[in-house]
Amino acid sequence: MRQATRFEGSRNYVATGDLKLAVNAALQLQRPLLIKGEPGTGKTMLAEEVAEALGMPLLQWHIKSTTKAQQGLYEYDAVSRLRDSQLGDERVKNIDNYIVKGVLWQAFTAEQQVVLLIDEIDKADIEFPNDLLRELDRMEFHVYETREMVKAKHRPLVIITSNNEKELPDAFLRRCFFHYIRFPDRETMQQIVAVHFPNLKQELLAKALEVFYQLREVGGLKKKPSTSELLDWMKLLLAEDIPPEALHSGDARVSIPPLHGALLKNEQDIALFERLVYMSRTNR
């Protein structure tokens, strides 16, 4: 596959014009692309689709609360080396056998440019982004155990996602091109649903979107339903052959939509809706 030089979207991902501009700006500037937005707005999927559209391999580093920056570079397995030395294993003579290459090492030494996804960076300790500043800036790092310098053969396109759980350091932000994925408006959402359900009847789609956006507008929700939850709901509506008229009365306060467990994900929000239903009925 010939490698593309610009991202123009893909069949499976509805990218707005400003999002495509952001991806191409990061490519041009050779800086990491920092993507923020509500959970479920397609931040992780963006990296997958960019890699496919540009003809690049995708490497993924999913961050947890316990993840350390060093793990992205490499880890030295001293415990295994000690155990092997006690067993008289010949492998102990070569320290390279105990160096575990991290995802950044793999990205730097790949034979072609790759897309490197650092997913949900805000889950890690606050020092995590700062610990990666030099490596992402200079595209090199030193392996102390083997005294070698690992330098990037090709600068990867780094896509970093954040759900805004923590503020990221200013020094880190300065090195990134930033884009916030706004929650899709109704027209864009209609295009997204059409990608996943191309044969969906327009009447059902219109009614489902009406209900979905009404739910999101209700005050006091602990967790608003996201794009991914809408797609799950649509899949269930089709599987159960729910007719459009059964979805809702048109007033978000009157009834909870069928199969609402795909949209509402905690007991507080369900209880809120039950109270709204009760109040609506008693005020009639």
Backbone as JSON, one array per atom type, in Angstrom:
{
  "sequence": "MRQATRFEGSRNYVATGDLKLAVNAALQLQRPLLIKGEPGTGKTMLAEEVAEALGMPLLQWHIKSTTKAQQGLYEYDAVSRLRDSQLGDERVKNIDNYIVKGVLWQAFTAEQQVVLLIDEIDKADIEFPNDLLRELDRMEFHVYETREMVKAKHRPLVIITSNNEKELPDAFLRRCFFHYIRFPDRETMQQIVAVHFPNLKQELLAKALEVFYQLREVGGLKKKPSTSELLDWMKLLLAEDIPPEALHSGDARVSIPPLHGALLKNEQDIALFERLVYMSRTNR",
  "N": [[0.83, -1.2, 0.0], [0.54, 2.18, -0.91], [1.94, 4.84, 0.88], [0.06, 7.43, 2.24], [0.16, 11.04, 2.4], [-1.42, 12.88, 3.59], [-4.21, 13.2, 5.79], [-7.43, 12.41, 5.01], [-9.78, 11.57, 6.09], [-11.85, 8.58, 6.48], [-13.57, 5.57, 5.41], [-14.83, 4.43, 7.6], [-14.9, 6.28, 9.6], [-16.18, 9.28, 10.62], [-14.85, 12.2, 10.1], [-14.58, 15.52, 11.08], [-14.01, 18.67, 9.36], [-12.22, 20.34, 10.79], [-10.96, 18.52, 12.45], [-9.57, 16.89, 10.65], [-7.83, 18.82, 9.69], [-6.33, 19.22, 12.02], [-4.99, 16.75, 12.37], [-3.38, 16.74, 10.06], [-1.91, 19.03, 10.51], [-0.36, 18.26, 12.72], [1.17, 16.3, 11.49], [2.59, 17.89, 9.66], [3.97, 19.68, 11.33], [5.41, 17.91, 12.79], [4.85, 17.2, 15.42], [3.49, 15.89, 18.52], [0.02, 14.99, 18.51], [-2.42, 16.11, 20.52], [-5.39, 14.96, 21.71], [-8.46, 15.8, 23.01], [-11.67, 15.32, 24.59], [-15.1, 14.35, 25.24], [-15.61, 11.11, 26.8], [-16.1, 8.42, 24.54], [-16.26, 9.8, 22.16], [-14.73, 9.04, 20.05], [-11.92, 9.21, 20.17], [-9.82, 7.32, 20.55], [-10.35, 5.61, 18.42], [-9.79, 7.3, 16.33], [-6.96, 7.28, 16.02], [-6.6, 4.68, 15.07], [-7.94, 4.78, 12.61], [-6.55, 6.83, 11.3], [-4.04, 5.63, 11.02], [-4.69, 3.5, 9.29], [-5.67, 4.93, 7.06], [-3.42, 6.39, 6.26], [-1.68, 4.43, 5.65], [0.08, 3.37, 7.55], [1.72, 1.39, 10.11], [0.18, 0.68, 13.3], [0.91, 1.39, 16.61], [0.08, 0.81, 19.96], [-0.3, 2.25, 23.16], [-1.77, 1.8, 26.02], [-2.67, 3.63, 28.71], [-2.48, 3.22, 32.25], [-3.35, 3.78, 35.74], [-1.13, 2.99, 37.11], [0.94, 3.06, 35.33], [4.24, 3.74, 34.27], [6.53, 6.09, 32.81], [8.96, 5.03, 32.01], [8.36, 2.43, 31.25], [7.44, 2.65, 28.68], [9.72, 3.05, 27.28], [11.8, 1.02, 27.92], [12.25, -1.97, 29.88], [14.26, -3.39, 32.4], [14.8, -6.64, 33.21], [15.75, -7.6, 35.95], [15.24, -9.51, 37.9], [14.68, -11.93, 36.56], [17.16, -12.3, 35.41], [18.8, -12.71, 37.62], [17.67, -15.08, 38.62], [18.23, -16.82, 36.5], [20.99, -16.79, 36.57], [21.5, -18.14, 38.95], [20.69, -20.6, 38.2], [22.58, -21.29, 36.42], [22.31, -20.58, 33.76], [23.27, -19.89, 30.43], [22.39, -17.62, 29.2], [22.64, -15.4, 30.78], [24.98, -14.11, 30.3], [24.63, -12.28, 28.33], [23.31, -9.25, 28.47], [21.34, -8.15, 26.95], [19.36, -10.02, 26.66], [17.65, -9.59, 28.71], [16.45, -7.22, 28.48], [13.5, -5.61, 28.01], [11.77, -4.42, 25.39], [10.0, -1.38, 25.11], [6.94, 0.27, 23.93], [7.63, 2.73, 22.76], [10.29, 2.35, 22.05], [9.92, 0.35, 20.11], [8.48, 1.85, 18.23], [10.38, 3.79, 17.52], [12.36, 2.28, 16.27], [11.17, 1.09, 14.14], [10.84, 0.04, 10.73], [9.45, 1.64, 9.01], [7.56, 4.72, 9.05], [5.39, 5.06, 11.81], [2.12, 5.14, 13.36], [1.75, 6.21, 16.58], [-0.1, 5.56, 19.33], [-0.82, 7.01, 22.37], [-2.76, 6.33, 24.8], [-5.25, 7.81, 26.79], [-3.7, 9.49, 28.57], [-4.0, 11.01, 30.82], [-4.69, 9.35, 32.88], [-2.47, 8.46, 34.21], [0.16, 9.09, 36.66], [0.83, 12.5, 37.62], [3.4, 13.28, 36.93], [4.03, 11.75, 34.77], [3.65, 12.73, 31.99], [5.69, 14.72, 31.92], [7.94, 13.15, 32.24], [8.25, 12.06, 29.78], [8.95, 14.07, 28.1], [11.54, 14.72, 26.98], [12.12, 12.49, 25.38], [10.02, 12.41, 23.51], [10.43, 14.82, 22.33], [13.13, 14.92, 21.34], [13.29, 12.49, 20.13], [14.83, 10.25, 20.9], [16.58, 8.08, 23.19], [18.49, 6.95, 26.04], [19.9, 3.81, 26.82], [20.75, 2.62, 29.73], [21.76, 0.23, 30.78], [22.9, -1.16, 28.66], [24.37, 0.74, 27.48], [23.71, 2.07, 25.11], [22.42, 4.27, 22.55], [19.21, 4.84, 21.57], [17.79, 5.85, 18.68], [15.25, 7.46, 16.76], [14.36, 6.02, 13.69], [12.46, 6.89, 11.93], [10.38, 9.62, 12.49], [7.66, 9.04, 14.49], [4.08, 9.47, 14.02], [2.6, 10.8, 16.64], [-0.19, 10.28, 18.57], [-2.04, 11.45, 21.16], [-4.34, 10.81, 23.68], [-6.78, 12.25, 25.9], [-8.98, 12.36, 28.68], [-9.43, 14.48, 30.25], [-9.16, 14.06, 32.99], [-7.08, 14.82, 34.59], [-5.13, 17.81, 34.82], [-2.75, 18.61, 32.35], [0.82, 19.11, 32.26], [2.2, 22.39, 31.58], [4.61, 22.55, 30.12], [4.56, 20.19, 28.7], [2.24, 20.53, 27.17], [3.02, 22.6, 25.5], [4.54, 21.35, 23.6], [2.83, 20.0, 21.98], [0.35, 19.66, 19.37], [-2.87, 20.77, 19.68], [-6.21, 19.5, 19.86], [-9.67, 19.69, 20.37], [-12.26, 17.44, 20.44], [-15.38, 18.2, 19.74], [-18.63, 17.36, 20.98], [-20.6, 15.5, 18.73], [-22.85, 17.25, 16.55], [-26.36, 17.01, 15.63], [-26.56, 16.49, 12.87], [-23.97, 15.58, 12.15], [-23.88, 13.35, 13.82], [-25.84, 11.81, 12.67], [-24.59, 11.07, 10.31], [-22.53, 9.5, 11.39], [-23.94, 7.37, 12.58], [-25.05, 6.32, 10.26], [-22.83, 5.25, 9.0], [-22.35, 2.97, 10.5], [-24.8, 1.67, 10.45], [-25.98, 1.27, 7.69], [-28.39, 0.64, 6.4], [-30.46, 1.56, 7.89], [-33.72, 2.59, 8.75], [-35.02, 5.79, 8.04], [-36.98, 6.97, 9.63], [-36.84, 5.65, 12.1], [-34.21, 6.32, 12.79], [-34.36, 9.15, 13.01], [-36.16, 9.42, 15.16], [-34.8, 8.07, 17.19], [-32.47, 9.65, 17.47], [-33.66, 12.0, 18.32], [-34.64, 11.27, 20.85], [-32.22, 10.56, 22.07], [-30.7, 13.0, 22.15], [-32.4, 14.48, 23.72], [-32.14, 13.13, 26.13], [-29.47, 13.73, 26.75], [-29.67, 16.41, 27.32], [-30.97, 16.65, 29.72], [-30.87, 17.98, 32.91], [-28.6, 17.36, 35.61], [-27.67, 14.81, 35.15], [-25.4, 12.24, 35.9], [-23.71, 10.87, 34.19], [-23.65, 11.57, 30.92], [-25.1, 10.06, 28.02], [-23.02, 8.7, 25.46], [-21.49, 8.77, 22.13], [-20.7, 6.12, 21.48], [-22.42, 4.7, 23.12], [-24.88, 5.38, 22.07], [-24.68, 4.04, 19.61], [-24.61, 1.39, 20.5], [-27.19, 1.25, 21.57], [-28.76, 1.65, 19.26], [-28.14, -0.7, 17.9], [-29.33, -2.6, 19.54], [-32.02, -1.8, 19.36], [-32.57, -2.43, 16.72], [-32.09, -5.18, 16.75], [-34.1, -6.1, 18.44], [-36.24, -5.29, 17.06], [-37.66, -2.87, 17.54], [-40.25, -0.57, 17.13], [-40.37, 2.81, 15.75], [-42.35, 4.45, 17.01], [-42.48, 3.41, 19.53], [-40.41, 4.32, 20.97], [-40.52, 6.74, 22.41], [-42.53, 9.3, 23.91], [-42.05, 11.77, 23.04], [-41.52, 13.67, 24.91], [-38.96, 14.13, 27.1], [-39.34, 13.86, 29.79], [-41.44, 12.2, 30.29], [-41.33, 9.38, 29.92], [-39.05, 6.64, 30.33], [-36.84, 5.6, 27.82], [-37.12, 2.52, 25.87], [-34.93, -0.27, 26.54], [-33.06, 1.19, 27.96], [-30.81, 0.7, 29.41], [-28.6, 0.65, 27.81], [-27.99, 3.26, 27.47], [-28.11, 4.72, 29.89], [-25.97, 4.53, 32.57], [-25.7, 4.24, 35.33], [-27.11, 3.91, 38.64], [-27.98, 6.28, 39.81], [-28.67, 8.02, 37.7], [-30.76, 6.6, 36.51], [-32.59, 6.59, 38.62], [-33.04, 9.33, 38.75], [-34.43, 9.74, 36.35], [-36.68, 8.18, 36.83], [-37.86, 9.68, 38.87], [-38.44, 12.01, 37.44], [-40.3, 11.02, 35.62], [-42.35, 10.27, 37.35], [-43.02, 12.78, 38.5], [-43.87, 14.13, 36.22], [-46.15, 12.71, 35.51], [-47.8, 13.06, 37.74], [-48.26, 15.75, 37.62], [-49.93, 16.17, 35.56]],
  "CA": [[0.0, 0.0, 0.0], [1.32, 3.41, -0.95], [1.7, 5.65, 2.08], [-0.49, 8.76, 1.99], [0.85, 12.12, 3.12], [-2.42, 13.7, 4.25], [-5.38, 12.48, 6.27], [-8.66, 12.96, 4.43], [-10.89, 10.8, 6.61], [-11.91, 7.18, 6.06], [-14.93, 5.05, 5.25], [-15.39, 4.01, 8.87], [-14.76, 7.32, 10.62], [-16.65, 10.59, 10.15], [-13.95, 13.22, 10.65], [-14.94, 16.88, 10.7], [-12.95, 19.38, 8.67], [-11.19, 20.84, 11.72], [-10.2, 17.37, 12.95], [-8.63, 16.53, 9.58], [-6.79, 19.86, 9.71], [-5.47, 19.0, 13.19], [-4.12, 15.61, 12.08], [-2.4, 17.13, 9.05], [-1.01, 20.01, 11.13], [0.6, 17.49, 13.52], [2.08, 15.68, 10.53], [3.45, 18.92, 9.09], [4.83, 20.24, 12.38], [6.11, 16.8, 13.44], [4.6, 17.3, 16.86], [2.4, 15.02, 18.97], [-1.34, 15.52, 18.43], [-3.14, 15.87, 21.76], [-6.82, 14.95, 21.44], [-9.34, 15.74, 24.17], [-13.08, 15.23, 24.27], [-15.87, 13.45, 26.1], [-15.47, 9.68, 26.51], [-17.03, 7.93, 23.54], [-16.32, 10.65, 20.97], [-13.92, 8.48, 18.97], [-10.52, 9.63, 20.24], [-8.96, 6.16, 20.3], [-10.63, 5.13, 17.07], [-9.13, 8.21, 15.39], [-5.61, 6.78, 15.75], [-6.73, 3.48, 14.25], [-8.35, 5.16, 11.26], [-5.45, 7.59, 10.7], [-3.02, 4.66, 10.62], [-5.15, 2.78, 8.1], [-5.78, 5.85, 5.93], [-2.1, 6.82, 5.84], [-0.87, 3.26, 5.33], [1.13, 3.22, 8.56], [1.43, 0.49, 11.23], [-0.29, 1.33, 14.52], [1.36, 0.87, 17.91], [-0.81, 1.37, 20.98], [0.13, 2.21, 24.56], [-2.93, 2.16, 26.81], [-2.13, 4.06, 30.0], [-3.22, 2.93, 33.47], [-2.93, 4.62, 36.86], [0.17, 2.51, 37.6], [1.92, 3.08, 34.24], [5.39, 4.64, 34.38], [7.07, 6.47, 31.51], [10.07, 4.13, 31.67], [7.82, 1.23, 30.62], [7.31, 2.92, 27.27], [11.06, 2.96, 26.68], [12.22, -0.37, 28.1], [12.37, -2.42, 31.27], [15.35, -4.35, 32.64], [14.27, -7.72, 34.05], [16.86, -8.04, 36.81], [14.82, -10.7, 38.66], [14.89, -13.1, 35.7], [18.6, -12.51, 35.22], [19.31, -13.29, 38.86], [17.21, -16.47, 38.69], [18.97, -17.6, 35.5], [22.38, -16.94, 37.02], [21.49, -19.16, 39.99], [20.48, -21.89, 37.53], [23.7, -21.53, 35.51], [21.88, -20.37, 32.37], [24.24, -19.13, 29.63], [21.78, -16.37, 28.72], [22.97, -14.29, 31.67], [26.18, -13.41, 29.81], [24.21, -11.22, 27.41], [22.28, -8.47, 29.17], [20.24, -7.86, 26.01], [18.29, -11.01, 26.85], [16.79, -9.18, 29.83], [15.9, -5.9, 28.17], [12.18, -5.73, 27.38], [11.54, -3.18, 24.64], [8.69, -0.76, 25.25], [6.29, 0.66, 22.69], [8.38, 3.81, 22.13], [11.46, 1.71, 21.41], [9.42, -0.29, 18.89], [8.12, 2.9, 17.27], [11.6, 4.46, 17.06], [13.2, 1.4, 15.45], [10.38, 0.51, 13.05], [11.43, 0.28, 9.41], [8.69, 2.71, 8.37], [6.89, 5.6, 10.0], [4.22, 4.44, 12.43], [1.25, 5.95, 14.23], [1.9, 5.78, 17.97], [-1.19, 6.02, 20.18], [-0.66, 7.01, 23.82], [-4.18, 6.45, 25.08], [-5.69, 8.23, 28.12], [-2.48, 9.87, 29.3], [-4.38, 11.64, 32.09], [-4.88, 8.34, 33.92], [-1.21, 8.22, 34.9], [0.65, 10.08, 37.61], [1.01, 13.83, 37.03], [4.76, 13.41, 36.41], [4.19, 10.9, 33.59], [3.92, 13.49, 30.76], [7.0, 15.38, 32.01], [9.0, 12.14, 32.1], [8.38, 11.71, 28.35], [9.21, 15.29, 27.32], [12.78, 14.67, 26.2], [12.06, 11.42, 24.39], [9.11, 12.81, 22.44], [10.98, 16.01, 21.68], [14.36, 14.6, 20.61], [13.13, 11.19, 19.47], [15.94, 9.37, 21.25], [16.76, 7.84, 24.62], [19.69, 6.19, 26.37], [19.7, 2.56, 27.56], [21.89, 2.65, 30.64], [22.31, -1.11, 31.02], [23.71, -1.59, 27.5], [25.11, 1.93, 27.06], [23.4, 2.39, 23.71], [21.46, 5.32, 22.31], [18.17, 4.44, 20.62], [17.3, 7.02, 17.95], [14.15, 7.14, 15.84], [14.66, 5.96, 12.26], [11.42, 7.75, 11.35], [9.6, 10.24, 13.57], [6.28, 8.55, 14.43], [2.97, 10.39, 14.28], [2.16, 10.48, 18.0], [-1.52, 10.75, 18.91], [-2.21, 11.31, 22.6], [-5.71, 11.12, 24.07], [-6.99, 12.61, 27.31], [-10.37, 12.59, 29.07], [-9.44, 15.64, 31.15], [-9.22, 13.68, 34.4], [-6.05, 15.62, 35.24], [-4.49, 18.84, 34.0], [-1.43, 18.22, 31.86], [1.8, 20.18, 32.51], [2.36, 23.39, 30.51], [5.75, 22.21, 29.27], [4.11, 19.12, 27.81], [1.26, 21.09, 26.24], [3.72, 23.44, 24.51], [5.14, 20.5, 22.58], [1.78, 19.29, 21.27], [-0.73, 20.36, 18.65], [-4.05, 20.41, 20.47], [-7.54, 19.57, 19.25], [-10.77, 19.21, 21.2], [-13.36, 16.89, 19.65], [-16.68, 18.58, 20.28], [-19.63, 16.3, 20.83], [-21.21, 15.69, 17.4], [-24.21, 17.77, 16.43], [-27.29, 15.99, 15.13], [-26.25, 16.15, 11.48], [-22.77, 14.74, 12.16], [-24.22, 12.08, 14.45], [-26.6, 11.04, 11.68], [-23.59, 10.48, 9.42], [-21.82, 8.46, 12.15], [-24.83, 6.21, 12.69], [-25.22, 5.76, 8.92], [-21.64, 4.44, 8.7], [-22.47, 1.68, 11.2], [-26.07, 1.04, 10.1], [-26.3, 1.93, 6.41], [-29.74, 0.33, 5.94], [-31.39, 1.98, 8.94], [-34.85, 3.4, 8.28], [-34.86, 7.18, 8.46], [-37.93, 7.3, 10.69], [-36.27, 5.16, 13.35], [-33.03, 7.12, 13.09], [-34.79, 10.48, 13.46], [-36.77, 9.32, 16.49], [-33.75, 7.68, 18.14], [-31.63, 10.83, 17.72], [-34.46, 12.94, 19.12], [-34.62, 10.77, 22.23], [-30.83, 10.59, 22.55], [-30.3, 14.36, 22.49], [-33.21, 14.9, 24.87], [-31.51, 12.56, 27.32], [-28.24, 14.46, 27.05], [-29.99, 17.76, 27.78], [-31.57, 16.62, 31.05], [-29.95, 18.45, 33.94], [-28.35, 16.5, 36.76], [-27.14, 13.5, 34.8], [-24.02, 11.98, 36.33], [-22.98, 10.5, 32.98], [-24.44, 11.71, 29.71], [-24.81, 9.01, 27.04], [-22.03, 9.1, 24.46], [-21.69, 8.23, 20.78], [-20.6, 4.66, 21.5], [-23.62, 4.18, 23.77], [-25.95, 5.51, 21.08], [-24.53, 2.96, 18.63], [-25.05, 0.16, 21.17], [-28.65, 1.33, 21.68], [-29.31, 1.43, 17.93], [-27.97, -2.12, 17.59], [-30.36, -3.32, 20.29], [-33.33, -1.47, 18.8], [-32.71, -3.21, 15.49], [-32.14, -6.61, 17.09], [-35.4, -6.36, 19.06], [-37.26, -4.79, 16.12], [-38.46, -1.86, 18.24], [-40.74, 0.43, 16.17], [-40.07, 4.2, 16.13], [-43.36, 5.02, 17.92], [-42.33, 2.85, 20.87], [-39.22, 4.85, 21.64], [-40.75, 7.85, 23.33], [-43.71, 10.12, 23.65], [-41.61, 13.08, 22.55], [-41.14, 14.48, 26.06], [-37.95, 13.36, 27.83], [-39.71, 13.7, 31.19], [-42.63, 11.38, 30.42], [-41.02, 7.97, 30.06], [-37.68, 6.21, 30.03], [-36.88, 4.85, 26.56], [-36.84, 1.08, 25.98], [-33.53, -0.7, 26.5], [-32.32, 2.36, 28.42], [-29.55, 0.29, 30.02], [-27.5, 0.95, 26.88], [-27.74, 4.7, 27.49], [-27.91, 5.18, 31.26], [-25.02, 3.54, 33.09], [-25.6, 4.18, 36.79], [-28.41, 3.91, 39.3], [-28.41, 7.64, 40.1], [-29.34, 8.59, 36.53], [-32.04, 5.91, 36.34], [-33.46, 7.11, 39.67], [-33.42, 10.69, 38.34], [-35.47, 9.63, 35.33], [-37.89, 7.69, 37.47], [-38.48, 10.82, 39.57], [-39.0, 12.9, 36.42], [-41.5, 10.36, 35.1], [-43.38, 10.38, 38.39], [-43.46, 14.18, 38.61], [-44.58, 14.48, 35.0], [-47.47, 12.09, 35.53], [-48.62, 13.63, 38.81], [-48.56, 17.14, 37.3], [-50.86, 16.24, 34.43]],
  "C": [[0.87, 1.25, 0.0], [0.93, 4.31, 0.22], [1.21, 7.03, 1.7], [0.25, 9.79, 2.82], [-0.11, 13.04, 3.85], [-3.59, 12.83, 4.67], [-6.64, 13.16, 5.75], [-9.89, 12.22, 4.93], [-10.84, 9.37, 6.11], [-13.36, 6.76, 5.95], [-15.61, 4.82, 6.6], [-15.38, 5.08, 9.95], [-15.18, 8.66, 10.03], [-15.8, 11.66, 10.84], [-14.4, 14.59, 10.15], [-13.74, 17.55, 10.03], [-11.84, 19.84, 9.6], [-10.37, 19.71, 12.31], [-9.18, 16.92, 11.91], [-7.49, 17.55, 9.51], [-5.81, 19.63, 10.86], [-4.5, 17.86, 12.94], [-3.02, 16.02, 11.11], [-1.44, 18.19, 9.58], [0.05, 19.3, 11.97], [1.63, 16.8, 12.63], [3.08, 16.7, 10.01], [4.44, 19.45, 10.11], [5.72, 19.18, 13.02], [6.06, 16.93, 14.96], [3.51, 16.31, 17.26], [1.06, 15.74, 18.85], [-2.05, 15.12, 19.71], [-4.64, 16.03, 21.49], [-7.57, 14.85, 22.77], [-10.79, 15.7, 23.69], [-13.77, 14.29, 25.24], [-15.52, 11.99, 25.8], [-16.51, 9.26, 25.48], [-17.13, 8.78, 22.3], [-15.35, 10.2, 19.88], [-12.46, 8.86, 18.99], [-9.58, 8.47, 19.92], [-9.13, 5.65, 18.88], [-9.96, 6.01, 16.03], [-7.75, 7.69, 15.03], [-5.65, 5.56, 14.85], [-7.04, 3.84, 12.81], [-7.27, 5.98, 10.55], [-4.37, 6.63, 10.21], [-3.43, 3.93, 9.35], [-5.17, 3.69, 6.88], [-4.41, 6.25, 5.38], [-1.18, 5.65, 5.48], [0.28, 3.05, 6.27], [0.75, 2.13, 9.57], [1.0, 1.3, 12.45], [0.27, 0.62, 15.73], [0.56, 1.58, 18.99], [-0.23, 1.18, 22.38], [-1.04, 2.72, 25.39], [-2.48, 2.41, 28.26], [-3.08, 3.69, 31.14], [-2.7, 3.84, 34.58], [-1.55, 4.23, 37.36], [1.27, 2.6, 36.53], [3.0, 4.13, 34.51], [5.96, 4.91, 32.99], [8.17, 5.51, 31.07], [9.58, 2.87, 30.94], [7.64, 1.42, 29.11], [8.64, 2.85, 26.54], [11.54, 1.52, 26.72], [12.18, -0.7, 29.58], [13.48, -3.47, 31.34], [14.85, -5.38, 33.64], [15.4, -8.32, 34.89], [16.5, -9.32, 37.57], [15.06, -11.96, 37.84], [16.37, -13.38, 35.51], [19.23, -13.15, 36.46], [18.92, -14.77, 38.97], [18.0, -17.34, 37.71], [20.42, -17.8, 35.92], [22.49, -18.02, 38.09], [21.34, -20.56, 39.39], [21.6, -22.21, 36.54], [23.34, -21.36, 34.04], [22.89, -19.48, 31.64], [23.7, -17.78, 29.16], [22.21, -15.17, 29.56], [24.19, -13.5, 31.18], [25.85, -12.27, 28.86], [23.04, -10.46, 28.03], [21.11, -8.13, 28.27], [19.07, -8.82, 26.17], [17.31, -10.59, 27.93], [16.29, -7.75, 29.67], [14.58, -6.1, 27.43], [11.85, -4.39, 26.71], [10.11, -2.68, 24.81], [8.15, -0.29, 23.9], [7.0, 1.81, 22.0], [9.62, 3.27, 21.43], [11.04, 1.07, 20.08], [9.08, 0.74, 17.82], [9.37, 3.55, 16.68], [12.38, 3.59, 16.08], [12.44, 0.72, 14.32], [10.98, 0.92, 11.71], [10.68, 1.32, 8.61], [8.01, 3.55, 9.44], [5.62, 4.93, 10.52], [3.36, 5.51, 13.09], [1.37, 5.37, 15.63], [0.79, 6.4, 18.81], [-0.8, 5.89, 21.64], [-2.04, 7.35, 24.37], [-4.47, 6.75, 26.55], [-4.51, 8.56, 29.02], [-2.8, 10.46, 30.66], [-4.69, 10.64, 33.19], [-3.63, 8.15, 34.77], [-0.91, 9.31, 35.92], [0.94, 11.4, 36.91], [2.4, 14.01, 36.43], [4.98, 12.63, 35.11], [4.45, 11.71, 32.32], [5.29, 14.16, 30.78], [8.14, 14.39, 31.79], [9.22, 11.74, 30.64], [8.79, 12.9, 27.48], [10.42, 15.14, 26.41], [12.68, 13.65, 25.08], [11.15, 11.79, 23.21], [9.63, 14.01, 21.67], [12.17, 15.65, 20.78], [14.3, 13.28, 19.84], [14.35, 10.28, 19.68], [15.94, 9.15, 22.76], [17.95, 6.92, 24.82], [19.3, 4.95, 27.18], [20.92, 2.38, 28.45], [22.55, 1.29, 30.79], [23.22, -1.56, 29.89], [24.54, -0.45, 26.92], [24.9, 2.25, 25.57], [22.38, 3.53, 23.65], [20.49, 4.85, 21.23], [17.6, 5.71, 19.98], [16.23, 6.6, 16.95], [14.63, 7.12, 14.4], [13.7, 6.88, 11.49], [10.63, 8.32, 12.51], [8.15, 9.75, 13.48], [5.27, 9.69, 14.56], [2.38, 9.99, 15.62], [0.79, 11.11, 18.23], [-1.77, 10.42, 20.37], [-3.65, 11.68, 22.95], [-5.8, 11.42, 25.56], [-8.48, 12.83, 27.53], [-10.5, 13.72, 30.08], [-9.6, 15.25, 32.61], [-8.19, 14.45, 35.22], [-5.57, 16.69, 34.28], [-3.1, 18.38, 33.59], [-0.46, 19.39, 32.02], [1.96, 21.11, 31.3], [3.49, 23.03, 29.57], [5.4, 21.11, 28.28], [3.16, 19.67, 26.76], [1.93, 21.91, 25.15], [4.28, 22.61, 23.36], [4.12, 19.78, 21.71], [0.96, 20.23, 20.39], [-2.02, 19.85, 19.26], [-5.33, 20.48, 19.63], [-8.56, 18.98, 20.22], [-11.89, 18.71, 20.29], [-14.67, 17.26, 20.33], [-17.67, 17.44, 20.09], [-20.4, 16.55, 19.53], [-22.59, 16.32, 17.47], [-25.08, 16.72, 15.75], [-26.95, 15.55, 13.71], [-25.02, 15.24, 11.4], [-23.07, 13.37, 12.75], [-25.01, 11.19, 13.49], [-25.65, 10.36, 10.7], [-22.85, 9.33, 10.1], [-22.66, 7.2, 12.24], [-24.97, 5.52, 11.33], [-24.02, 4.9, 8.52], [-21.79, 3.04, 9.29], [-23.74, 0.92, 10.82], [-26.59, 1.65, 8.81], [-27.73, 1.7, 5.94], [-30.81, 0.73, 6.94], [-32.49, 2.86, 8.35], [-34.76, 4.8, 8.88], [-35.81, 7.56, 9.6], [-37.4, 6.86, 12.05], [-35.05, 5.98, 13.76], [-33.41, 8.48, 13.65], [-35.35, 10.43, 14.88], [-35.71, 8.98, 17.54], [-32.85, 8.87, 18.47], [-32.37, 11.86, 18.56], [-34.43, 12.55, 20.59], [-33.23, 10.92, 22.84], [-30.43, 12.0, 22.98], [-31.16, 14.94, 23.61], [-32.61, 14.37, 26.16], [-30.28, 13.36, 27.72], [-28.52, 15.85, 27.62], [-30.61, 17.8, 29.17], [-30.54, 17.01, 32.1], [-29.8, 17.44, 35.07], [-27.84, 15.13, 36.44], [-25.71, 13.36, 35.28], [-23.16, 11.63, 35.13], [-23.91, 10.61, 31.78], [-24.11, 10.58, 28.74], [-23.92, 9.54, 25.93], [-22.35, 8.48, 23.1], [-21.67, 6.71, 20.79], [-21.84, 4.04, 22.13], [-24.84, 4.32, 22.86], [-25.88, 4.36, 20.07], [-24.94, 1.61, 19.24], [-26.58, 0.11, 21.23], [-29.31, 1.05, 20.33], [-29.23, -0.04, 17.55], [-29.05, -2.95, 18.28], [-31.75, -3.05, 19.73], [-33.6, -2.28, 17.54], [-32.88, -4.7, 15.79], [-33.51, -6.99, 17.66], [-36.56, -5.88, 18.2], [-38.23, -3.81, 16.8], [-38.94, -0.82, 17.22], [-40.47, 1.85, 16.65], [-41.05, 4.77, 17.16], [-43.23, 4.5, 19.34], [-41.18, 3.49, 21.65], [-39.56, 5.86, 22.72], [-42.02, 8.57, 22.97], [-43.34, 11.47, 23.07], [-41.2, 14.02, 23.66], [-40.2, 13.66, 26.93], [-38.36, 13.08, 29.27], [-40.83, 12.68, 31.39], [-42.3, 9.91, 30.64], [-39.56, 7.71, 29.75], [-37.72, 5.38, 28.77], [-36.62, 3.37, 26.76], [-35.36, 0.79, 25.84], [-32.59, 0.42, 26.98], [-31.0, 2.0, 29.09], [-28.35, 0.49, 29.11], [-27.09, 2.41, 26.95], [-27.42, 5.22, 28.89], [-27.11, 4.12, 32.01], [-24.82, 3.57, 34.6], [-26.97, 4.39, 37.42], [-28.91, 5.32, 39.61], [-29.18, 8.25, 38.93], [-30.68, 7.91, 36.27], [-33.04, 6.4, 37.38], [-33.94, 8.52, 39.34], [-34.56, 10.63, 37.33], [-36.77, 9.11, 35.91], [-38.62, 8.79, 38.22], [-39.13, 11.77, 38.57], [-40.28, 12.32, 35.83], [-42.65, 10.52, 36.08], [-43.92, 11.8, 38.48], [-44.27, 14.6, 37.4], [-46.01, 13.95, 35.03], [-48.37, 12.7, 36.6], [-49.0, 15.08, 38.52], [-49.53, 17.28, 36.13], [-52.25, 16.64, 34.9]]
}
